[in-house]
């Protein structure tokens, strides 16, 4: 295993990415986020009106699972920030990167990137799955 130079922000970003992807709860949360977004889109599409009226908004119905997704992304952020404190490995983090602002910026950037990529991909997946479930 190679050492990561943490003297600059890019090293701290690599370290935070490694920590986030090595925690099992990250993958479980993203899996439930995916199932919720796409599952709710299919469910709402299948139970929606067969002949919608002029005030029907398919986008509102499409993103029915968004509230669950927002909750799960909040849980992901809390777990990413607090998982080190429960195990005590935060001491090693601050020994490697003594500037706490840099650690916080790296954590925020990694969580933002993961959230943005997962959210965009799942929004498009829900958008693609919704018409398949709509009654004809």
ChimeraX attribute file (.defattr): number of C-alpha atoms within 10 A of each C-alpha:
attribute: neighborCount
match mode: 1-to-1
recipient: residues
	/A:1	3
	/A:2	4
	/A:3	7
	/A:4	12
	/A:5	14
	/A:6	18
	/A:7	13
	/A:8	10
	/A:9	15
	/A:10	14
	/A:11	17
	/A:12	24
	/A:13	21
	/A:14	16
	/A:15	22
	/A:16	22
	/A:17	18
	/A:18	12
	/A:19	15
	/A:20	22
	/A:21	13
	/A:22	11
	/A:23	13
	/A:24	9
	/A:25	16
	/A:26	19
	/A:27	14
	/A:28	12
	/A:29	17
	/A:30	20
	/A:31	12
	/A:32	15
	/A:33	23
	/A:34	21
	/A:35	16
	/A:36	21
	/A:37	25
	/A:38	26
	/A:39	18
	/A:40	22
	/A:41	29
	/A:42	24
	/A:43	18
	/A:44	20
	/A:45	22
	/A:46	17
	/A:47	11
	/A:48	16
	/A:49	13
	/A:50	11
	/A:51	9
	/A:52	10
	/A:53	8
	/A:54	6
	/A:55	6
	/A:56	12
	/A:57	10
	/A:58	15
	/A:59	11
	/A:60	9
	/A:61	17
	/A:62	24
	/A:63	20
	/A:64	21
	/A:65	22
	/A:66	20
	/A:67	12
	/A:68	16
	/A:69	22
	/A:70	14
	/A:71	12
	/A:72	17
	/A:73	22
	/A:74	13
	/A:75	15
	/A:76	22
	/A:77	18
	/A:78	11
	/A:79	17
	/A:80	22
	/A:81	16
	/A:82	12
	/A:83	16
	/A:84	15
	/A:85	12
	/A:86	8
	/A:87	9
	/A:88	10
	/A:89	12
	/A:90	15
	/A:91	13
	/A:92	11
	/A:93	18
	/A:94	13
	/A:95	10
	/A:96	17
	/A:97	20
	/A:98	14
	/A:99	12
	/A:100	11
	/A:101	10
	/A:102	19
	/A:103	21
	/A:104	15
	/A:105	14
	/A:106	21
	/A:107	22
	/A:108	16
	/A:109	15
	/A:110	22
	/A:111	19
	/A:112	14
	/A:113	13
	/A:114	17
	/A:115	18
	/A:116	12
	/A:117	11
	/A:118	16
	/A:119	20
	/A:120	11
	/A:121	13
	/A:122	21
	/A:123	20
	/A:124	12
	/A:125	15
	/A:126	24
	/A:127	19
	/A:128	15
	/A:129	20
	/A:130	24
	/A:131	16
	/A:132	13
	/A:133	16
	/A:134	17
	/A:135	12
	/A:136	9
